[in-house]
């Protein structure tokens, strides 16, 4: 049984600004990786200054980032940016569940309770993904992509909760160039890129590690032994031949 990883996020660029090094790592080492994105980022700013609807541009940008990362398939749920918390959850959960049951991933990745940015769409997708994990028989581990608590507090000083203790750290140093290329696909978000990343004038370097919380699992007798460095630890799978 080959490794299959499903990622569930809200907007174009969440995958690239977030765990793109990890996604590249698993693609390059032979796993099948698919992405679900709930919206096309219609409410986002357009640094390009063009008249074309920003959602159409961001859809193309995400498709390009998916190619850069080597993901097998992109699924758009078709919802509108900044409206997710107002939706009845049953239909979106059913849509995600159908995709998950068709792909049969052993591992799901989404946001934790903070959504990292406290964006209401991120928090809503966190709830949907967590519910799908419990409903589907296929995924064996659920991970929240997050950052250390001190970084969350730096962004949100009044934060009264976090995403949980980091359990898993993936070394992504080999994939800096891929992550940078994926980030640069999202040129409508150039102002955010320039604010965040040092290669574009910001203050942060591309991280050497990406961090996760093992939020739940269905593995009999599986226990964490310190910090994991493998999302598929404890799952009986094999790799396809790596492509790089």
N, C-alpha and C positions, 0 to 999 in steps of 0.2 A: 504494500500500500504506500503510494507516494505521498510526500508532504504537500498539503494544501492549506493555504492561508487566505483568509478573507478579512478585508479591512472595511470598516463601516464609518464614514465621516459625513459631515454636513455640506461642505463647500469645496469647490475647486481651490486648490493650493494647500488645503489641510494636509494632504498626503505628502506634499513636497516640503513645506515648512516643518512638518512633523517628522514621522518616522521613515522618511524616504531612504535613509541609509540602511535601515533594517530591511526594508522591502527590497532594495537592490541586493543586499546580502543574500536573502533567501532565493531570489530569482537566479542570481549568479551561481548559487550552490545547488540548483536543480529543483527547487520547489515551484509549484504552481501557485500564483498569487493573483487574486482578483480584488477589485475595489468597488464598493457601493458608495455613491455620493448622492445625498438627498436633494440638493438644489444645484442650480447653475450660478449661484452667487449674484443674483440679479440686483441685490441692494448694495453691492460693493462699489467702491469708487473706480473710476476708469482713468488711470494715469496717462493713457494714450490720447485722450481728448477727442476721440472720434464720435461720430453720431450714431454708429451702429449700437444696438442694444447691448449693454455690457454682458448680459447673460449669454448671448450668442458668442461673444468673443471669449469669455471665460470657459465656455464649453470646449472651444477649439484649443485653448491653452491647456486645459486638463487632458484632452486627448493627446496632445504633444508630450506632456509630462508622463503620461502612461506609457508612451512609446519609449521615452528616455529610460524609464525605470524598468521596462521590459515586462510590464504586467500583462497577464493573459487576457483580461477582459475588464471593461468598465461598465458598470450598471448605473444609470441615472434613475432615481426614483420619481423625478418630475415635480417635486414640490418647490415652493417659492421661498426664497431667502427671507429670513426673519419672520416667518409665519409658523414655524414648526410647533411651537408650544401651544398654538391655538387649534391644532388639528386633533380630531378624535384619534387616539393612537391605534385603534384596531386595524384600520386599513394599511397604514405604513408598516406595522409589525407583520401583517400578513404578506405584504410585498417582500420584505426582507427575508421572512421565513421561507418563502417560495424559492428565492435565489439561493439561500443557504442550503436548503434541502436538495436543490439541484446540483450544486457544486460539491457538497459534502466536505467542507473543510474540517480539519481537526482542530484548528486554532482560529479564534476570532480576535481581532484588535479593534477597539474603539476608544472613546474618551472615558475618563473617570468622571466622578460627580462634579468636579469643577469645570470640566471642559477645557482645562488649562487657561482659557481666556475669560471664563465666566459668561461666554456667549450663550444666549438662551437656546439657539439652535444646537450647539454642541451638547448642552446638558440634556436636551430632548432626545438627541440621537443616542447619547449614553443610555438613557432609559430604554429606548427601543432595542438597542443591541443587547443589553443585559437581559431583557425579557426574551428575546429570540434565543439566546444561549440556553435558557432554561427550557424553552419549548421544543427545540430541535434535538434529535437524537444524535446528530453527527458531530458537532464541535465538542472537543474534550477539554479544552482550556480557553478561558476568557481573559484577555489582557487589556488593561487600560494603558494607553500611551500617556505619559505624564512627564513632569520635570521635578527636580528636587523641591521640597517644601519651601526652602529659603527663596527659590526663584519665584514660586507662586506668591509668597508673601511680598516680595519686592514689587510684583505687579499689582497685587491686591492686598494692601496692608490691613484691611479690615476682615480678611478671610477668617472664618471661624471653623472651617473644615478643610480637608484636603482629599487627595485621591487614594490615600493609604500608603503604607510603607513600600518603598521600591524593593521589588523582589528579583528583578531581572535586568541585566545590563548587557547590551549588545555592542560589541566593538565594531565601529563603522568607519574606521580610519581609511580603509581601502576604497571606500566608496564616496570620498569627498567630491571628486569631480562629477560623479553621477548626480549626487545631491545638488550641487551647485547648478548643473545643467537643468535639472528638474525645476528648481526654484526659479531660474531665469526664463522658463517657459511662461511664467505668469506675469507678463509685462503690464497688464492692467493694474497690478498690485506693486508697481515699481516703487512707489513711495514707502510702502511697508518693507520692501526688500532693502532700500537704502537706509531705512531707519534701524533695521535689525542686523544685517549681515556686514561684517567688516570688509568683505570683498567689494561691497557696493557703497562703502562709506559709513556703515553702522558700527556698533560697538562689539558685536558678538562674532566670534569665529564659528565656523561650522564645527559642531561638536564631534569629539572623538568617540563618544559613547551616546547611545540612546537608551532611555530608561522606561521601564514598564512595571506595572503592578499586576501580579497574578491575582485577579479578582475572584475567580471561581474555577473549579475543575471537577471532572467526573471520573477521575482515575482512582481505581482501587489501590489503597495502601500508598499513594504517592505523597511524599512529604518533602518540603523544601529542605535542602541541605546548604544553608548559606545562600549567597546570591547566585542565581542561575545565569548562565551565559548562552542559553539555548531555549527558544520558545517551545520547541517540540520535545523537551526533556520529559521522559516518562511515557511517551506515546510510541507505539510500535509502528514505525514507518521506515521507509528507505528513500534515498535520494534518486532522482534521475541523474544521468551524467551531467555534471556542471557545464555551463556554457561559457565560462570565463575563468 
